[in-house]
Amino acid sequence: MHDFQPLIKSFSAVSPFLAQQQAQGGDSPGLFSLIWPILAIVFLFWLLLIRPQQKERARMAQMLANLKKNDRVLTIGGIYGVVVNIRREADEVTLKVDDHANVKIKVSLGAIARVLGEEAEAGESQEKKGASS
């Protein structure tokens, strides 16, 4: 059914190393001493790559959930606009791009890269905290 030859060959490649360790009279490495480097690498991988991505995804979901009419936004395509209408059930946002010509475009909710008003408000609140100190 299954071809276990590659697995058997890999075990046979490791067994001479373990036999040599035992023949020298030294203590054979325990299971933990063989596995801890792998566990450390997996933990670092999670800490440096996976966790920040999860935080970014949660921040983006929160931003899109708080999106409302008249918010200034930037799309992933680099288009600046003002939210005119949000249809969450259709995953669609209508943006007003030009006031003079009344140009509106419809984009996917996921195409919103960031809300510009929130960043300005966050910067102002930090400046006020710094000035009051």
DAZI-V900260 format. One line per field, one symbol per residue. burial: 1 if it has 16 or more other C-alpha atoms within 10 Angstrom, else 0. A space follows every 50 residues. Layout:
burial = ???
//
This chain:
burial = 00000000000000000000000000000000000000000000000000 00000000010011001100111110000111110100000111111000 000100001001111000000000000000000
//
